[in-house]
């Protein structure tokens, strides 16, 4: 069973009846669910990930002033709730930090965005790591009687403003062109294994960044990216296969061919969506075209290679 389903059942079967009986005062002001750090909140947990921070648990979110007012009683009740459920008991590691329990809505969103209220200026979106936005919008809200938590969540899930998306995309296109279409071949010609490895890594990061942006899905923490890309089921299996081949390959010709094939795939999406008007496979040139289309001069004038 996925952790989200386990935690949801645990909340409704065990925790909610206790809260309803002992502290009905919060019924109209709280939100609960499981959102935040960990593969389980992307529904990507498996047998291997069950060795830590897996098991019954949930989050409670209240407005800051309500958290202060009700914290003592809520934490008393949380201590009373049985920790074991369906044979599982949540083992939390010190390095993971607090992932379940009571939070204020403002502190939760501040942790991942540096903002306590929304909306925010377009330029400020560029300061927030994509993986933080992925984390702040993952998981599941079981219910929200306060409505504020969900309002903020829906605002972020609408994805980046158009100019922000273009700026980030331009930077990723530049990264792909420089690393995969230029420096990879030079490193291969030199037989520089370090240069080859790092060029591949930079190219793949730029490719993932571009694909997630074009799918309008926030890119998660690095180790989850390929599995998350498969999970959203937005791109054809052939593309995923080519990405995996590129990651695994050490063959000169195959790497050059695949880097070009993957770059052309991105270029074709840009053309299909009218984000570029030129049929140029070198993505550094495409990056310049995308950047020129940004309307906000403050964002447009940021260096081409920056934004991510």
N, C-alpha and C positions, 0 to 999 in steps of 0.2 A: 504494500500500500504506500502511495506517495505521502510524504510528510504533511502536505496541505490537507488531504482528506483525513488523515489520522488526527490532526490537530482540530479540524472542524468538527469531527465526530466527538472528540474529547470535550470540546467546548460545550456543544449542545447537550451531550449526554451527562456530563459530570459537572462542569463549572457553572454553566448558565443557571441551572436550577438552584444552585447554592446562592449565587448572586441575587437571583430573583426573590428568594426567600429572606435572605439576611440584609440585603441592601437595595431595595427597589428604588431608592432615591436617585440612583444614577441612570435609570432606565431611559430617560429622554435625552441624555446628554453624552452618551458614550458611543464609541465605535470600536469594533473588535475585528480581528482577522490575523493573518500571518503575512507580513510584508517585510522585506529587508534583505540582509546579507545571507548568503548561503545558496548552494545549488538547489536546495529543496524549494526555495521560493520562486525558482524558475521552472519548477516541476522537472528538474534534471537530476534529482537525487536517484541513487542506485544502491546496490548492496555495498559497494566500496565506500560510499559517502556516509553510510549509517554508523560508522565507527565514532562519530563525534557530532554534537549539536543536532542530533536527530531524535525525534520522539514527541510525545504530546506536549504542546505548549502553544501559547497564543499571545497576541499583543492587545492591550487596551489603550485607546487614545482618547484623551480629554483635552478640552481647551486649557490653556496654562492656568488660568485662575481656578478652574474646576479641579484640576489635578492637585493644586495646593490644598484646596478645601477638602477633598475626599481621599487623599493619598493614604493617610494612616489606616482608615477603615478598609480600603481596597486591598492594601498589602496584608492586612490581617487575614482577610478572606483568602487571598492567594496562598498563604501559608497553610491554610486548612485543607485546601483542595488536594485529593489524593494525587500523588505524582505518577503512579503506575496506571497504565491503561492499555488494554488489549495485549498485555505482555511486554509493553515498551515503557521505558523510563528515560526521560531526556537527560543526557549527559552533556553538560555545557563546559567547554574548554575556556580557560582564562584568557587565552590569546584572542578568542573570537569576540569577546566583549558581550555585553547584554543584548540579546536578540529577541527575547520575549519578556512579557511583563507589562508594567505600566509606563506610559510615555505621555508627554504633552504633545499635542498636534504640532505646535510651533517648534519644539525641540527636535521632533522627528524630521521635519522638512528642513530645518536649519542644518542638521547634520549632513544632509546630502546635497543641499543647494546653496547654503550660506544665506538663505532668505527665510524669514518667518511668515511672510505674507506674499500673495501673488495678486495681480500679474507683476512681472518684472520687465525691465528694459531689454530690448533685443540684444544689445551689446553684452549684457550680463549673462546671457545663456552661454556665451563663448567661454566664460570663466568656470563653468561647471563641468567636471569630467563626465563623459558619456556613461561610464559604468555606474556613476552615482545616480544618474537619472534612471538608468535601467533598474537599479536597486530600489529606488523610491517608488517605482510604479509597477513592481512585479507582484507576485503572490495573489492573495485574494482577501477582500474585505467581506467578513461574514455578515455584518450588518453595520449600519451607521445611522444612528438616531440623531446625532448631532448635525450631520450633513457637511460640516466644514472639512473634515478629513477627505471625504470623497470629492468635494468641490475642488480642493487643491490637486488631488490626484488626477481628476479629469482634465484640469488645466494643463498639467505636465504631459499627460498622455496624448494631447492634441499634437504633440511633437514640436519641432523647432519652427520658429517663424521663417519665412521663405529666405530672407537674406542671410540668416544664420546658417540654414541648411546649405546654401550655396557657398558660403565662406568655408565651412568645414569640408565640404565636398572638394572645393578647389585645392585645399591643402592636402587632402588625401590623394587627389589625382596627381599633384606635383610629386608626392612621395612615391607613388607607383611608377611614374615615368622616370624619376631620377634613380630609384633603386633597382627596379626590375627591367626597365628598357634601356638603361644606360650603364649603371655600375655593375650589374650582374655579369654582363658579357665581358667587361674589362677585368673583373675579378676572376672569371673563368679562364680568360686568356693568360692571365698571370699565374694561374694555378694557386691562387691565394685562397685557401680553404676558409680562412676567417672572413675574408671579404665576401666570399660566396655565401657563407652561412648568414652573415648580417644583411647582405643585400636581399636574400630570400625573405628573411624575417621582416625587413622594412617594407618590402613589396606586399607581403601577405597582410601586414597590419593595414597598409593603405587600401588594399583590396577589401578586406573585411569592413573597414570604415566606410568605404564607398557603398558596398552592398547593403549594409545596415541603414545608411542614410537614405538610399534609394528605395528601400522597403519601408521607410518611416518606422523603424524599430530602433530603440536605443541599444547601442552595442554594449554587452556586458563585460565583466572582468575577463582578462585574457584567456584563462583556461576553459571558459564556457563558450567562447565565440563560435567555434565550428559546430558544436552540438546545438547551440541556440539557432544558428543559421539553418541547420537541418530541421530543427523543430518548427520554425515558423512556416516552412514549406512554401516559400514564396518563389524560389528559383528552381530551375529544372535540375534533375538529378545529374545530367551530363556536366553541368557547371560544378556541382559539388565534387564529382569524380575528378574533374580536372584540377580542382584546388588540392585535393588529397594527393594526386599524382605529383603535383608541383612540390608539395611539402616533402614528400618522400624521396624525390628524385635527386640523383647526383650526376645524371648524364648530361653532358654539354648540350647536345642538340635538343633533347627533350625539354630541358629547362628554358632554353631560348625560345623554342616553339610555344611552350605553354605560357610563358610570360607575355608573349605577343598575343596569343589567342585570348587570354584572360583580359588583357588590356583592350583588345578590340571589342570584346563582349561589353565592357563598361562604356566604351565609345558609342556602341550601337544603342545602348539605353539612353545615353545623353541625346543622341540624334532623334530617337523615337519620341522623347519627351520635349523636344524643341528647346533643350538646354544648350545646344550648340548648333551652329550653322555651317560648320566646316567638317569635311570628311578626312580628318587627320588622326592617325592611330597613335602618334606620340602624345601621351597624356599630359606632358608638361604644357604643350600648346593648348590642349583642351582645358587645362586648369586656368590658363590665362583668359580663355573665352568665358568660362563660368564666372570668374571673378569680375570681369567687366560688366556682367549683367546685374550685379548687386546694386540696388538702388540707394541704400544708406551709405553716404560717403565715408562716415566714420568706420563702417565695417569694410567697405570696399578698399579703403586705403591701408588696411592692415597688410603686412607682408604676405606674399602669396603662400609661403611655406608655413605660415602660422595659422592657428585656429583650432588646433586639436591638442 
